[in-house]
């Protein structure tokens, strides 16, 4: 089992929702208006100097196939996003238990 944290610019949230739908994933926890900065990316701090915020989707996967399909969808979507700073990011870690 795996758990992922999918991070994107808030303006990319509709695209992410479409990716989840296309990958037959109808389960997630979503945080909106998240502030932060990634390695080599512009800050998204919702200030005049650093406008914008992120969205985070937490998704628990019991089946590897669903995760693999989502990763493929994200890779394809990122090809259409011109600025690397705006790419959709997926962080994956082991998941030991779901209660």
FIVEXSE-442382 format. One record per atom (N, C-alpha, C): residue in three letters; atom name; chain; x, y, z; residue number from 1. Coordinates in pm, 1 decimal. Layout:
<pts>
(pt "ala" "CA" "A" (X Y Z) NUM)
...
</pts>
This chain:
<pts>
(pt "unk" "N" "A" (84.6 -118.0 0.0) 1)
(pt "unk" "CA" "A" (0.0 0.0 0.0) 1)
(pt "unk" "C" "A" (88.7 123.6 0.0) 1)
(pt "unk" "N" "A" (39.6 227.0 -63.1) 2)
(pt "unk" "CA" "A" (112.5 354.0 -73.9) 2)
(pt "unk" "C" "A" (18.4 468.6 -41.1) 2)
(pt "unk" "N" "A" (78.9 577.6 4.4) 3)
(pt "unk" "CA" "A" (3.5 701.5 18.0) 3)
(pt "unk" "C" "A" (80.0 806.7 -60.4) 3)
(pt "unk" "N" "A" (5.8 890.6 -130.9) 4)
(pt "unk" "CA" "A" (68.8 994.5 -211.6) 4)
(pt "unk" "C" "A" (15.5 1131.2 -170.7) 4)
(pt "unk" "N" "A" (100.7 1228.4 -192.8) 5)
(pt "unk" "CA" "A" (62.0 1368.1 -177.0) 5)
(pt "unk" "C" "A" (86.0 1433.1 -311.5) 5)
(pt "unk" "N" "A" (-20.8 1471.9 -374.9) 6)
(pt "unk" "CA" "A" (-15.6 1533.5 -506.1) 6)
(pt "unk" "C" "A" (-27.3 1683.8 -484.0) 6)
(pt "unk" "N" "A" (74.2 1759.1 -526.5) 7)
(pt "unk" "CA" "A" (79.5 1903.4 -502.7) 7)
(pt "unk" "C" "A" (77.0 1975.1 -637.0) 7)
(pt "unk" "N" "A" (-8.3 2076.8 -645.1) 8)
(pt "unk" "CA" "A" (-16.6 2154.6 -769.1) 8)
(pt "unk" "C" "A" (-55.2 2298.4 -737.1) 8)
(pt "unk" "N" "A" (-28.7 2386.3 -831.8) 9)
(pt "unk" "CA" "A" (-77.4 2522.7 -822.0) 9)
(pt "unk" "C" "A" (-230.1 2517.2 -820.3) 9)
(pt "unk" "N" "A" (-292.8 2602.2 -738.1) 10)
(pt "unk" "CA" "A" (-439.2 2600.5 -728.0) 10)
(pt "unk" "C" "A" (-508.1 2607.3 -864.3) 10)
(pt "unk" "N" "A" (-449.6 2680.5 -958.7) 11)
(pt "unk" "CA" "A" (-514.2 2693.0 -1089.3) 11)
(pt "unk" "C" "A" (-514.9 2560.9 -1165.7) 11)
(pt "unk" "N" "A" (-431.3 2466.1 -1125.0) 12)
(pt "unk" "CA" "A" (-426.9 2334.7 -1189.7) 12)
(pt "unk" "C" "A" (-523.0 2234.6 -1125.3) 12)
(pt "unk" "N" "A" (-593.6 2274.2 -1019.8) 13)
(pt "unk" "CA" "A" (-684.6 2181.5 -950.4) 13)
(pt "unk" "C" "A" (-789.0 2119.2 -1043.1) 13)
(pt "unk" "N" "A" (-852.5 2195.4 -1132.5) 14)
(pt "unk" "CA" "A" (-948.6 2131.1 -1223.4) 14)
(pt "unk" "C" "A" (-883.5 2023.5 -1311.4) 14)
(pt "unk" "N" "A" (-761.4 2048.4 -1355.3) 15)
(pt "unk" "CA" "A" (-689.9 1949.2 -1436.5) 15)
(pt "unk" "C" "A" (-663.3 1823.9 -1353.1) 15)
(pt "unk" "N" "A" (-623.4 1842.2 -1227.0) 16)
(pt "unk" "CA" "A" (-597.4 1727.3 -1139.6) 16)
(pt "unk" "C" "A" (-725.9 1648.5 -1115.7) 16)
(pt "unk" "N" "A" (-836.2 1717.4 -1093.5) 17)
(pt "unk" "CA" "A" (-963.3 1647.8 -1074.1) 17)
(pt "unk" "C" "A" (-998.0 1563.4 -1196.9) 17)
(pt "unk" "N" "A" (-969.4 1615.5 -1314.9) 18)
(pt "unk" "CA" "A" (-994.7 1540.7 -1437.8) 18)
(pt "unk" "C" "A" (-902.4 1418.5 -1446.1) 18)
(pt "unk" "N" "A" (-776.3 1435.1 -1407.1) 19)
(pt "unk" "CA" "A" (-682.9 1322.5 -1407.5) 19)
(pt "unk" "C" "A" (-729.9 1211.6 -1313.1) 19)
(pt "unk" "N" "A" (-777.1 1251.9 -1195.6) 20)
(pt "unk" "CA" "A" (-827.2 1152.6 -1100.6) 20)
(pt "unk" "C" "A" (-947.0 1077.6 -1159.1) 20)
(pt "unk" "N" "A" (-1035.3 1152.0 -1222.8) 21)
(pt "unk" "CA" "A" (-1152.8 1090.2 -1283.4) 21)
(pt "unk" "C" "A" (-1110.6 992.9 -1393.5) 21)
(pt "unk" "N" "A" (-1016.5 1034.1 -1476.8) 22)
(pt "unk" "CA" "A" (-970.9 948.7 -1586.4) 22)
(pt "unk" "C" "A" (-901.1 822.5 -1535.0) 22)
(pt "unk" "N" "A" (-841.4 832.1 -1416.1) 23)
(pt "unk" "CA" "A" (-773.1 716.6 -1356.7) 23)
(pt "unk" "C" "A" (-867.2 635.6 -1265.9) 23)
(pt "unk" "N" "A" (-996.0 668.4 -1269.0) 24)
(pt "unk" "CA" "A" (-1097.3 600.0 -1187.5) 24)
(pt "unk" "C" "A" (-1066.7 608.3 -1037.7) 24)
(pt "unk" "N" "A" (-1019.5 723.9 -994.4) 25)
(pt "unk" "CA" "A" (-990.5 748.1 -853.1) 25)
(pt "unk" "C" "A" (-1094.3 846.2 -800.9) 25)
(pt "unk" "N" "A" (-1181.6 796.9 -713.7) 26)
(pt "unk" "CA" "A" (-1286.2 883.7 -658.8) 26)
(pt "unk" "C" "A" (-1269.8 898.7 -507.2) 26)
(pt "unk" "N" "A" (-1148.1 881.7 -458.3) 27)
(pt "unk" "CA" "A" (-1118.6 889.4 -315.5) 27)
(pt "unk" "C" "A" (-992.5 975.0 -296.7) 27)
(pt "unk" "N" "A" (-1002.1 1075.0 -213.5) 28)
(pt "unk" "CA" "A" (-889.2 1163.7 -186.0) 28)
(pt "unk" "C" "A" (-928.0 1257.5 -71.8) 28)
(pt "unk" "N" "A" (-828.7 1317.7 -12.6) 29)
(pt "unk" "CA" "A" (-848.2 1429.6 79.6) 29)
(pt "unk" "C" "A" (-779.2 1548.5 15.9) 29)
(pt "unk" "N" "A" (-846.0 1662.3 13.5) 30)
(pt "unk" "CA" "A" (-794.3 1779.0 -57.4) 30)
(pt "unk" "C" "A" (-780.3 1896.1 37.6) 30)
(pt "unk" "N" "A" (-661.9 1957.2 32.1) 31)
(pt "unk" "CA" "A" (-639.1 2082.7 103.9) 31)
(pt "unk" "C" "A" (-623.6 2192.4 -0.3) 31)
(pt "unk" "N" "A" (-689.7 2304.5 21.5) 32)
(pt "unk" "CA" "A" (-681.1 2417.9 -70.2) 32)
(pt "unk" "C" "A" (-611.7 2534.8 -2.2) 32)
(pt "unk" "N" "A" (-563.5 2626.5 -83.3) 33)
(pt "unk" "CA" "A" (-497.4 2748.9 -35.7) 33)
(pt "unk" "C" "A" (-377.2 2715.7 51.9) 33)
(pt "unk" "N" "A" (-298.0 2617.8 8.9) 34)
(pt "unk" "CA" "A" (-179.0 2574.9 81.1) 34)
(pt "unk" "C" "A" (-61.4 2661.1 35.3) 34)
(pt "unk" "N" "A" (15.0 2708.9 130.7) 35)
(pt "unk" "CA" "A" (130.2 2793.1 100.0) 35)
(pt "unk" "C" "A" (256.9 2710.3 108.4) 35)
(pt "unk" "N" "A" (355.3 2745.9 23.2) 36)
(pt "unk" "CA" "A" (481.8 2675.1 30.2) 36)
(pt "unk" "C" "A" (571.6 2704.4 -87.6) 36)
(pt "unk" "N" "A" (687.2 2638.0 -85.0) 37)
(pt "unk" "CA" "A" (786.0 2651.7 -190.9) 37)
(pt "unk" "C" "A" (857.2 2518.6 -207.5) 37)
(pt "unk" "N" "A" (870.5 2474.3 -330.4) 38)
(pt "unk" "CA" "A" (940.8 2350.1 -359.8) 38)
(pt "unk" "C" "A" (1082.9 2376.8 -405.8) 38)
(pt "unk" "N" "A" (1161.4 2269.1 -419.9) 39)
(pt "unk" "CA" "A" (1298.5 2282.0 -471.0) 39)
(pt "unk" "C" "A" (1295.5 2341.8 -610.6) 39)
(pt "unk" "N" "A" (1362.8 2454.2 -627.5) 40)
(pt "unk" "CA" "A" (1374.4 2515.3 -759.4) 40)
(pt "unk" "C" "A" (1246.2 2572.3 -816.4) 40)
(pt "unk" "N" "A" (1145.5 2596.9 -733.0) 41)
(pt "unk" "CA" "A" (1019.6 2653.8 -781.7) 41)
(pt "unk" "C" "A" (993.7 2789.2 -716.5) 41)
(pt "unk" "N" "A" (902.9 2863.2 -775.9) 42)
(pt "unk" "CA" "A" (862.7 2990.8 -718.2) 42)
(pt "unk" "C" "A" (779.9 2966.3 -592.2) 42)
(pt "unk" "N" "A" (792.9 3054.3 -491.3) 43)
(pt "unk" "CA" "A" (706.8 3041.6 -373.7) 43)
(pt "unk" "C" "A" (561.6 3071.7 -409.3) 43)
(pt "unk" "N" "A" (470.1 3005.2 -342.7) 44)
(pt "unk" "CA" "A" (327.0 3033.5 -352.5) 44)
(pt "unk" "C" "A" (280.8 3064.9 -210.1) 44)
(pt "unk" "N" "A" (288.5 3194.3 -175.5) 45)
(pt "unk" "CA" "A" (264.5 3235.8 -38.1) 45)
(pt "unk" "C" "A" (142.8 3325.0 -22.0) 45)
(pt "unk" "N" "A" (68.3 3347.2 -130.3) 46)
(pt "unk" "CA" "A" (-53.3 3428.7 -126.4) 46)
(pt "unk" "C" "A" (-25.1 3570.2 -76.3) 46)
(pt "unk" "N" "A" (88.8 3625.4 -120.3) 47)
(pt "unk" "CA" "A" (125.0 3763.7 -86.2) 47)
(pt "unk" "C" "A" (143.1 3842.2 -215.7) 47)
(pt "unk" "N" "A" (159.6 3972.2 -203.6) 48)
(pt "unk" "CA" "A" (181.6 4053.2 -324.5) 48)
(pt "unk" "C" "A" (312.1 4014.2 -392.0) 48)
(pt "unk" "N" "A" (414.9 3986.4 -313.5) 49)
(pt "unk" "CA" "A" (544.9 3949.4 -370.1) 49)
(pt "unk" "C" "A" (545.2 3807.6 -426.9) 49)
(pt "unk" "N" "A" (472.0 3717.7 -361.1) 50)
(pt "unk" "CA" "A" (467.9 3577.4 -402.5) 50)
(pt "unk" "C" "A" (322.7 3531.4 -409.4) 50)
(pt "unk" "N" "A" (252.7 3571.5 -516.1) 51)
(pt "unk" "CA" "A" (109.6 3540.5 -525.4) 51)
(pt "unk" "C" "A" (83.3 3391.8 -550.7) 51)
(pt "unk" "N" "A" (-40.4 3354.5 -527.5) 52)
(pt "unk" "CA" "A" (-84.4 3219.2 -556.9) 52)
(pt "unk" "C" "A" (-69.9 3126.4 -438.1) 52)
(pt "unk" "N" "A" (-142.6 3017.2 -445.4) 53)
(pt "unk" "CA" "A" (-135.6 2910.8 -345.5) 53)
(pt "unk" "C" "A" (-139.2 2776.3 -416.9) 53)
(pt "unk" "N" "A" (-119.7 2671.9 -341.3) 54)
(pt "unk" "CA" "A" (-121.4 2536.2 -394.5) 54)
(pt "unk" "C" "A" (-244.5 2461.4 -344.8) 54)
(pt "unk" "N" "A" (-265.7 2346.7 -403.5) 55)
(pt "unk" "CA" "A" (-363.9 2249.8 -354.8) 55)
(pt "unk" "C" "A" (-287.8 2119.2 -332.5) 55)
(pt "unk" "N" "A" (-330.1 2044.0 -231.9) 56)
(pt "unk" "CA" "A" (-268.9 1915.0 -202.2) 56)
(pt "unk" "C" "A" (-379.0 1810.3 -198.4) 56)
(pt "unk" "N" "A" (-356.0 1700.9 -268.3) 57)
(pt "unk" "CA" "A" (-447.7 1587.4 -269.1) 57)
(pt "unk" "C" "A" (-375.3 1470.5 -203.7) 57)
(pt "unk" "N" "A" (-428.7 1420.0 -94.0) 58)
(pt "unk" "CA" "A" (-373.6 1301.2 -29.4) 58)
(pt "unk" "C" "A" (-456.8 1182.4 -77.1) 58)
(pt "unk" "N" "A" (-388.3 1080.9 -128.8) 59)
(pt "unk" "CA" "A" (-458.7 965.5 -184.8) 59)
(pt "unk" "C" "A" (-391.7 838.5 -134.1) 59)
(pt "unk" "N" "A" (-470.4 751.9 -72.4) 60)
(pt "unk" "CA" "A" (-421.2 622.7 -25.1) 60)
(pt "unk" "C" "A" (-452.2 516.6 -130.1) 60)
(pt "unk" "N" "A" (-350.3 440.0 -167.2) 61)
(pt "unk" "CA" "A" (-365.6 336.9 -270.0) 61)
(pt "unk" "C" "A" (-345.4 199.4 -209.6) 61)
(pt "unk" "N" "A" (-443.6 114.6 -227.5) 62)
(pt "unk" "CA" "A" (-428.8 -25.0 -189.1) 62)
(pt "unk" "C" "A" (-378.1 -106.6 -307.8) 62)
(pt "unk" "N" "A" (-402.2 -57.0 -429.4) 63)
(pt "unk" "CA" "A" (-362.2 -128.2 -551.8) 63)
(pt "unk" "C" "A" (-260.1 -44.1 -628.1) 63)
(pt "unk" "N" "A" (-149.6 -106.0 -661.8) 64)
(pt "unk" "CA" "A" (-42.7 -38.3 -735.7) 64)
(pt "unk" "C" "A" (-87.9 6.0 -875.3) 64)
(pt "unk" "N" "A" (-180.0 -70.5 -935.1) 65)
(pt "unk" "CA" "A" (-222.4 -39.7 -1071.8) 65)
(pt "unk" "C" "A" (-285.4 99.2 -1080.4) 65)
(pt "unk" "N" "A" (-365.0 134.9 -982.3) 66)
(pt "unk" "CA" "A" (-429.9 266.0 -982.5) 66)
(pt "unk" "C" "A" (-326.5 377.3 -970.9) 66)
(pt "unk" "N" "A" (-228.6 357.1 -885.8) 67)
(pt "unk" "CA" "A" (-121.9 456.2 -869.4) 67)
(pt "unk" "C" "A" (-40.3 468.0 -997.1) 67)
(pt "unk" "N" "A" (-4.3 355.4 -1056.7) 68)
(pt "unk" "CA" "A" (73.8 358.4 -1181.2) 68)
(pt "unk" "C" "A" (0.2 434.8 -1290.4) 68)
(pt "unk" "N" "A" (-129.5 414.0 -1299.3) 69)
(pt "unk" "CA" "A" (-208.6 484.1 -1401.6) 69)
(pt "unk" "C" "A" (-209.2 634.5 -1375.5) 69)
(pt "unk" "N" "A" (-222.9 673.3 -1248.3) 70)
(pt "unk" "CA" "A" (-221.1 815.7 -1214.8) 70)
(pt "unk" "C" "A" (-85.5 877.8 -1247.9) 70)
(pt "unk" "N" "A" (21.6 808.9 -1218.9) 71)
(pt "unk" "CA" "A" (155.6 860.2 -1250.4) 71)
(pt "unk" "C" "A" (168.6 883.1 -1401.0) 71)
(pt "unk" "N" "A" (118.9 790.2 -1479.7) 72)
(pt "unk" "CA" "A" (122.2 806.9 -1625.6) 72)
(pt "unk" "C" "A" (42.0 929.9 -1668.1) 72)
(pt "unk" "N" "A" (-75.7 946.6 -1609.2) 73)
(pt "unk" "CA" "A" (-161.0 1062.2 -1641.9) 73)
(pt "unk" "C" "A" (-91.1 1193.7 -1605.2) 73)
(pt "unk" "N" "A" (-24.9 1196.0 -1490.8) 74)
(pt "unk" "CA" "A" (45.5 1317.7 -1447.8) 74)
(pt "unk" "C" "A" (161.1 1348.0 -1541.9) 74)
(pt "unk" "N" "A" (238.0 1246.5 -1578.4) 75)
(pt "unk" "CA" "A" (348.6 1268.1 -1672.4) 75)
(pt "unk" "C" "A" (298.9 1326.7 -1803.7) 75)
(pt "unk" "N" "A" (187.4 1277.0 -1853.4) 76)
(pt "unk" "CA" "A" (130.5 1330.9 -1977.3) 76)
(pt "unk" "C" "A" (82.7 1475.1 -1958.1) 76)
(pt "unk" "N" "A" (15.2 1501.2 -1847.4) 77)
(pt "unk" "CA" "A" (-34.5 1636.9 -1820.7) 77)
(pt "unk" "C" "A" (81.2 1735.4 -1808.4) 77)
(pt "unk" "N" "A" (189.1 1694.8 -1745.0) 78)
(pt "unk" "CA" "A" (302.9 1785.5 -1726.6) 78)
(pt "unk" "C" "A" (369.1 1823.6 -1858.0) 78)
(pt "unk" "N" "A" (356.4 1740.8 -1959.7) 79)
(pt "unk" "CA" "A" (410.4 1775.2 -2091.8) 79)
(pt "unk" "C" "A" (339.8 1897.2 -2149.6) 79)
(pt "unk" "N" "A" (213.9 1916.7 -2113.0) 80)
(pt "unk" "CA" "A" (135.5 2028.7 -2165.0) 80)
(pt "unk" "C" "A" (148.5 2155.1 -2079.3) 80)
(pt "unk" "N" "A" (211.5 2143.1 -1963.2) 81)
(pt "unk" "CA" "A" (230.6 2259.4 -1875.3) 81)
(pt "unk" "C" "A" (367.5 2318.3 -1906.5) 81)
(pt "unk" "N" "A" (368.4 2439.5 -1959.8) 82)
(pt "unk" "CA" "A" (490.8 2497.5 -2014.7) 82)
(pt "unk" "C" "A" (599.8 2520.8 -1911.2) 82)
(pt "unk" "N" "A" (564.5 2581.9 -1799.0) 83)
(pt "unk" "CA" "A" (665.1 2614.2 -1697.7) 83)
(pt "unk" "C" "A" (684.8 2495.4 -1603.2) 83)
(pt "unk" "N" "A" (810.1 2452.4 -1588.0) 84)
(pt "unk" "CA" "A" (839.3 2341.3 -1497.4) 84)
(pt "unk" "C" "A" (794.9 2373.9 -1354.3) 84)
(pt "unk" "N" "A" (800.1 2502.6 -1316.7) 85)
(pt "unk" "CA" "A" (753.9 2544.4 -1183.6) 85)
(pt "unk" "C" "A" (608.1 2507.5 -1159.8) 85)
(pt "unk" "N" "A" (530.3 2498.7 -1265.8) 86)
(pt "unk" "CA" "A" (386.7 2473.1 -1253.5) 86)
(pt "unk" "C" "A" (350.3 2325.3 -1269.2) 86)
(pt "unk" "N" "A" (448.7 2239.3 -1282.6) 87)
(pt "unk" "CA" "A" (419.4 2097.1 -1298.9) 87)
(pt "unk" "C" "A" (349.3 2041.1 -1175.8) 87)
(pt "unk" "N" "A" (268.4 1941.7 -1199.2) 88)
(pt "unk" "CA" "A" (200.6 1868.8 -1092.2) 88)
(pt "unk" "C" "A" (303.7 1773.8 -1031.9) 88)
(pt "unk" "N" "A" (314.0 1774.5 -900.6) 89)
(pt "unk" "CA" "A" (412.1 1690.6 -830.4) 89)
(pt "unk" "C" "A" (340.0 1580.1 -753.4) 89)
(pt "unk" "N" "A" (400.3 1463.0 -750.3) 90)
(pt "unk" "CA" "A" (344.7 1353.0 -672.3) 90)
(pt "unk" "C" "A" (455.4 1297.9 -583.0) 90)
(pt "unk" "N" "A" (427.8 1293.0 -453.8) 91)
(pt "unk" "CA" "A" (520.1 1238.7 -355.1) 91)
(pt "unk" "C" "A" (458.6 1109.8 -301.7) 91)
(pt "unk" "N" "A" (535.3 1002.6 -304.2) 92)
(pt "unk" "CA" "A" (483.3 870.3 -267.4) 92)
(pt "unk" "C" "A" (561.8 815.7 -148.6) 92)
(pt "unk" "N" "A" (490.5 763.1 -50.6) 93)
(pt "unk" "CA" "A" (552.9 699.9 65.7) 93)
(pt "unk" "C" "A" (477.2 570.8 99.2) 93)
(pt "unk" "N" "A" (541.8 478.9 171.6) 94)
(pt "unk" "CA" "A" (472.5 356.1 210.8) 94)
(pt "unk" "C" "A" (356.3 385.9 305.7) 94)
(pt "unk" "N" "A" (253.4 305.0 297.0) 95)
(pt "unk" "CA" "A" (138.5 314.9 385.4) 95)
(pt "unk" "C" "A" (125.8 182.0 457.4) 95)
(pt "unk" "N" "A" (138.1 185.5 588.5) 96)
(pt "unk" "CA" "A" (138.8 61.6 665.9) 96)
(pt "unk" "C" "A" (0.1 12.3 703.6) 96)
(pt "unk" "N" "A" (-93.3 104.7 723.4) 97)
(pt "unk" "CA" "A" (-222.3 60.1 773.2) 97)
(pt "unk" "C" "A" (-330.4 163.1 740.4) 97)
(pt "unk" "N" "A" (-450.6 113.5 712.3) 98)
(pt "unk" "CA" "A" (-569.3 196.4 700.1) 98)
(pt "unk" "C" "A" (-670.5 139.7 799.5) 98)
(pt "unk" "N" "A" (-719.7 222.8 887.5) 99)
(pt "unk" "CA" "A" (-816.5 178.0 990.4) 99)
(pt "unk" "C" "A" (-950.7 243.0 963.9) 99)
</pts>
